[in-house]
Amino acid sequence: MTLIDEQLAFTTHRVANQPPPLAGFDPLACDPALGSALTRYAVGDLTALALEAGSAEAREHGRLANEHPPVLRTHDRYGNRVDEVDFHPSWHWLMSRAIDHGLHAAPWSLGPGAHLRRAAGFYLWSQVEAGHGCPISMTYSAVPALRYAPELADEYEPKLTASAYEFGLRPPQEKSALLAGMSMTEKQGGSDVRANSTTAEPLADGTYRLVGHKWFTSAPMNDLFLTLAQAPGGLSCFLVPRVLPDGTRNEIRLQRLKDKLGNKSNASAEIEYAGALGHLIGEEGRGVRCIIEMVSMTRLDCVLGSAANVRIALSEAAHHVRHRSAFGHRLADLPLMQNVVADLALESEAATTLAMRLAAAVEQGEHDLLRLALPAAKYYVCKRAPAVVAEALECLGGNGYVEESGMPRLYREAPLSSIWEGSGNVTALDLLRALEKQPSTLDAIRAELDAASGGHADYDAALRTLRGELAAPAPERARGLAELLSLTLQASLLLRYAPSHVAEAFAATRLGASSRTFGATSIPGARALLDRIAPMR
């Protein structure tokens, strides 16, 4: 035996039975729910965006942006206060590409169909990396709130909608493009924003001086912030720039960046207004009315973002089981694994279909439908994401539990959207508030649900139960009502627009079954469902 033969005889590191990297795939081609919605709502071609989202380059930038989170610099080397946040180059790449694709505020300056196209693009691009979606979403959502102050909208909206990415602190008047953030919550109030103690003192020139401590501020590196403060006339909404027209820094002090469970690439800060100058939006005392316009749009992005997180986790799981073998068979050929992935596929298809229906309602101005459907969907779809991602992670076994797989990042991201813009109780109670104050919203919901009446026995039974709940809503049942409303909306859409085997499987397992763990209920046509959603890689 030669020396080489001896070396080969003791070679142990032979890699086999591992899937190829999931890169260079088309996330649109394996997403029939999104494809159907694009056709149904005449959205147009998103192939170029999808291919970039599935590229090795984009996925690597997503990884690097989280491996190298932002760093706060409060002072320069001489001791001067600077309050700046440094980001890895991959963050800037992701932001630039998102804006190039028009996923920020661009739709507000475009024609019909722009909001739907943006929603579909945001869903696809969020599968690359979720953290940078926060400033993109905030910029999109700021525009309808800003329009309560027409003179401010005239000045800033063209730059918020501009298709350029200009990072860095300079006077807004000197930049061609701007990004917006939101600063509402305080330590003593959280979601109860009326408990805010930040004060706003009116000045002779019409501006206000803000003093207060904000516990959680989204995207502190952005150019403009919508914030709430107590003015003489009550809780009011203000636009606060980071840099004043003369080039001096506004008195916004970044105290620290939050060390979060997930969303690591994005900077979230605790800040102080130490006499910061702000501009009133709308009327004094009507701050919640103004800011709720922004919250509604960000809630839509919560649904889209959760659906995106579910979808990319499903893609990872489906890709893995089609290439990995165990017990003498490919995992995808084993009936129980087929059942698990098929169950996850049903969850993803329903979430995506509902998210796109909500985006269509925004596009078409269906305010009554959104007033009930949006909080219900935000509650349920976002609540389901952690369970779905955890099950998808488990499909990879131990490989899914290690950081290199990317699955832990998806798992840590999953709870965020359920908390952001109103946690579960807040959104569920918001549903009850709408029923009490705007009973006309019931007509829109009934029309949407009745369109699928008679399509499935379990659906009809759930619809009867829902009607009873809507007739006598109770605070302690708010979560149950939100869940049931979201499920029936999903089932209604699938019964009308999805293939019959998909719709029937969803209705049977979500409306007629008692099991709540994935794969525990037999899924008819499980293999066909798996093949329907697996990446072509």
NORDA-V681099 format. One record per residue. N is the residue number from 1. SS is DSSP state (H for helix, E for strand, - for the rest). OMEGA is omega in whole degrees, 0 to 359 (* if undefined). NEAR is the number of other C-alpha atoms within 10 Angstrom. Layout:
N,SS,OMEGA,NEAR
N,SS,OMEGA,NEAR
This chain:
1,-,179,7
2,-,179,7
3,H,179,8
4,H,178,8
5,H,180,10
6,H,179,10
7,H,180,10
8,H,182,10
9,H,182,10
10,-,176,8
11,-,182,9
12,-,189,7
13,-,175,6
14,-,182,6
15,-,179,6
16,-,176,7
17,-,176,11
18,-,179,12
19,-,173,14
20,-,178,11
21,-,177,13
22,-,180,17
23,-,184,17
24,-,178,17
25,-,181,19
26,-,182,20
27,-,176,27
28,-,183,22
29,-,181,17
30,-,182,18
31,-,184,21
32,H,179,17
33,H,178,23
34,H,179,21
35,H,178,17
36,H,180,14
37,H,179,22
38,H,178,18
39,H,184,11
40,H,183,10
41,-,177,15
42,-,185,12
43,-,182,20
44,-,188,11
45,-,176,12
46,-,185,16
47,H,183,14
48,H,178,11
49,H,182,20
50,H,181,21
51,H,177,19
52,H,179,20
53,H,180,26
54,-,184,22
55,-,176,18
56,H,181,16
57,H,181,13
58,H,181,22
59,H,177,20
60,H,176,14
61,H,177,20
62,H,178,24
63,H,184,18
64,H,180,16
65,H,178,24
66,H,176,21
67,H,183,12
68,-,185,15
69,-,182,16
70,-,182,19
71,E,179,14
72,E,171,18
73,E,181,16
74,E,183,16
75,E,173,12
76,-,186,11
77,-,182,7
78,-,181,6
79,-,177,8
80,-,179,9
81,E,179,14
82,E,176,16
83,E,179,22
84,E,179,18
85,E,179,18
86,E,182,14
87,-,174,18
88,-,179,17
89,H,180,13
90,H,175,19
91,H,182,24
92,H,177,17
93,H,181,15
94,H,179,22
95,H,181,22
96,H,181,17
97,H,178,19
98,H,180,23
99,H,176,18
100,H,179,15
101,-,176,18
102,-,185,23
103,-,179,28
104,-,184,28
105,-,185,29
106,H,183,24
107,H,181,19
108,H,180,18
109,H,184,12
110,-,185,11
111,-,182,8
112,-,178,12
113,-,186,16
114,H,182,17
115,H,177,25
116,H,179,26
117,H,179,25
118,H,180,21
119,H,179,25
120,H,178,26
121,H,178,21
122,H,178,25
123,H,180,28
124,H,185,29
125,H,178,26
126,H,177,25
127,-,176,24
128,-,184,25
129,-,189,27
130,-,189,26
131,-,183,22
132,-,175,23
133,H,181,25
134,H,178,23
135,H,176,23
136,H,180,23
137,H,180,25
138,H,180,26
139,H,176,29
140,H,189,28
141,H,184,28
142,H,189,29
143,H,181,23
144,H,176,19
145,H,181,23
146,H,182,26
147,-,171,17
148,-,174,19
149,-,187,18
150,H,182,13
151,H,176,12
152,H,178,15
153,H,179,19
154,H,183,12
155,H,191,12
156,H,185,19
157,H,179,24
158,H,180,18
159,H,175,20
160,H,181,26
161,-,183,24
162,-,182,19
163,-,177,22
164,-,179,19
165,-,180,19
166,-,179,17
167,-,176,16
168,-,184,14
169,-,173,18
170,-,177,19
171,-,179,17
172,H,182,21
173,H,182,16
174,H,182,9
175,-,178,16
176,-,181,14
177,-,184,20
178,-,173,25
179,-,183,28
180,E,175,28
181,E,181,27
182,E,180,26
183,E,185,23
184,E,194,25
185,E,177,22
186,-,189,23
187,-,184,14
188,-,185,13
189,-,184,14
190,-,181,16
191,-,177,18
192,-,188,13
193,H,178,17
194,H,176,18
195,H,181,16
196,-,180,22
197,-,176,19
198,-,182,20
199,E,178,22
200,E,182,29
201,E,180,16
202,E,179,17
203,-,186,10
204,-,183,6
205,-,179,6
206,-,175,9
207,-,180,16
208,E,175,22
209,E,184,19
210,E,177,28
211,E,179,21
212,E,184,20
213,E,179,23
214,E,188,25
215,E,184,21
216,E,181,20
217,E,181,23
218,E,172,20
219,-,185,26
220,-,181,28
221,-,182,26
222,-,188,21
223,-,186,25
224,E,178,24
225,E,167,26
226,E,186,26
227,E,179,24
228,E,178,31
229,E,181,29
230,E,175,23
231,E,178,22
232,-,180,13
233,-,179,11
234,E,183,16
235,E,188,24
236,E,181,26
237,E,183,31
238,E,170,30
239,E,184,25
240,E,178,28
241,E,176,25
242,-,183,27
243,E,181,20
244,-,184,18
245,-,180,14
246,-,177,9
247,-,178,14
248,-,179,12
249,E,172,19
250,-,186,18
251,-,176,21
252,E,185,24
253,E,178,22
254,E,184,24
255,E,178,17
256,E,170,17
257,E,181,19
258,-,174,15
259,-,191,11
260,-,175,13
261,-,180,13
262,-,179,19
263,-,190,23
264,-,184,22
265,-,186,23
266,-,178,26
267,-,172,27
268,E,194,23
269,E,166,24
270,E,187,21
271,E,172,22
272,E,168,19
273,E,182,20
274,E,185,15
275,E,180,17
276,E,179,21
277,E,180,25
278,E,180,27
279,E,181,20
280,E,174,26
281,E,182,26
282,-,182,20
283,-,173,17
284,-,179,17
285,-,181,16
286,-,185,15
287,H,180,25
288,H,178,16
289,H,179,15
290,H,187,24
291,H,181,26
292,H,175,15
293,H,178,18
294,H,181,24
295,H,181,20
296,H,181,19
297,H,178,22
298,H,174,23
299,H,175,24
300,H,179,23
301,H,173,27
302,H,179,27
303,H,179,31
304,H,181,30
305,H,178,33
306,H,178,31
307,H,178,31
308,H,179,27
309,H,176,29
310,H,185,32
311,H,181,30
312,H,175,23
313,H,177,26
314,H,179,28
315,H,179,22
316,H,181,22
317,H,182,26
318,H,178,27
319,H,181,23
320,H,186,26
321,H,178,24
322,H,183,18
323,H,185,15
324,-,179,17
325,E,176,17
326,E,178,11
327,-,176,7
328,-,181,7
329,E,168,10
330,E,180,16
331,H,182,20
332,H,179,23
333,H,181,13
334,-,187,16
335,H,183,12
336,H,177,16
337,H,175,20
338,H,183,25
339,H,180,24
340,H,183,23
341,H,177,30
342,H,178,30
343,H,175,25
344,H,179,26
345,H,177,28
346,H,180,24
347,H,180,23
348,H,182,28
349,H,180,25
350,H,181,25
351,H,181,29
352,H,181,28
353,H,179,25
354,H,179,29
355,H,180,31
356,H,175,25
357,H,177,20
358,H,178,23
359,H,177,27
360,H,178,20
361,H,175,19
362,H,180,19
363,H,186,16
364,H,178,13
365,-,180,11
366,-,189,15
367,H,181,14
368,H,178,18
369,H,182,21
370,H,185,22
371,H,176,21
372,H,187,25
373,H,184,24
374,H,177,26
375,H,178,27
376,H,180,29
377,H,179,29
378,H,179,31
379,H,193,29
380,H,183,24
381,H,180,29
382,H,177,29
383,H,183,22
384,H,187,19
385,H,181,31
386,H,180,22
387,H,180,18
388,H,182,25
389,H,178,26
390,H,180,20
391,H,177,22
392,H,177,28
393,H,182,25
394,H,176,15
395,H,178,21
396,-,181,19
397,H,180,13
398,H,178,10
399,H,181,15
400,H,183,20
401,H,180,17
402,-,186,13
403,H,185,10
404,H,181,11
405,H,185,16
406,-,183,18
407,H,176,24
408,H,177,18
409,H,177,21
410,H,182,24
411,H,179,25
412,H,179,17
413,H,193,24
414,H,182,28
415,-,191,19
416,H,187,22
417,H,176,25
418,H,181,25
419,H,185,18
420,-,178,16
421,-,177,20
422,-,179,20
423,-,188,17
424,H,180,23
425,H,182,17
426,H,182,17
427,H,178,25
428,H,178,27
429,H,176,21
430,H,176,20
431,H,178,23
432,H,179,22
433,H,179,16
434,H,179,17
435,H,181,19
436,H,188,12
437,H,183,9
438,-,182,13
439,-,179,11
440,-,180,13
441,H,180,20
442,H,181,19
443,H,180,12
444,H,180,17
445,H,180,18
446,H,180,13
447,H,180,11
448,H,184,16
449,H,182,20
450,H,181,13
451,-,180,13
452,-,182,21
453,-,181,16
454,-,183,12
455,-,182,18
456,-,184,17
457,H,180,15
458,H,177,20
459,H,180,26
460,H,179,20
461,H,179,14
462,H,180,21
463,H,177,24
464,H,178,11
465,H,181,13
466,H,179,17
467,H,177,13
468,H,179,11
469,H,180,17
470,H,181,14
471,H,183,10
472,-,182,9
473,-,180,16
474,-,183,14
475,H,182,13
476,H,179,11
477,H,186,15
478,H,179,22
479,H,179,22
480,H,179,17
481,H,179,23
482,H,179,28
483,H,182,20
484,H,178,21
485,H,180,26
486,H,180,25
487,H,180,26
488,H,175,22
489,H,178,24
490,H,181,26
491,H,179,32
492,H,181,27
493,H,181,20
494,H,179,26
495,H,181,24
496,H,193,14
497,H,182,17
498,-,173,20
499,-,187,10
500,H,183,13
501,H,177,16
502,H,182,24
503,H,182,23
504,H,178,22
505,H,179,23
506,H,181,28
507,H,182,26
508,H,185,19
509,H,182,22
510,H,184,23
511,H,185,20
512,-,184,15
513,-,181,13
514,-,183,10
515,-,180,11
516,-,173,10
517,-,185,12
518,-,177,19
519,-,181,20
520,-,177,15
521,-,181,17
522,-,181,18
523,-,177,24
524,-,178,17
525,-,185,14
526,H,182,25
527,H,179,18
528,H,177,13
529,H,178,22
530,H,181,26
531,H,183,18
532,H,188,16
533,H,184,26
534,-,176,23
535,-,179,25
536,-,185,14
537,-,*,14
